[in-house]
Amino acid sequence: MSQSQFLNLEADSAFDDTDSLTLGADYYFDQAFSLGTANNIQDDGEDDVDFFSIRSKYFINSNFAVGGEVGFGDDVQAFNINATYRF
């Protein structure tokens, strides 16, 4: 990618009584602003739950960011506002 654009890829899984798989990707337009998606699948042996979300993050400075996420799934809708501090 170009000097100021980045791609973040994520994967997370857990296999136990409830199996879970999450895949996500974020595109950083510059060092401060990103837009991305994530998909989560859970299976507890009886029910399968699929959840898709669109998310964004903005770094106010190199350590502090604010973000938001809107998600849709099987009988689930969610809205998330968050803050991140990294050190």
Helices and strands as residue ranges (DSSP letters): E 6-14, E 19-28, E 33-43, E 48-59, E 64-73, E 76-85
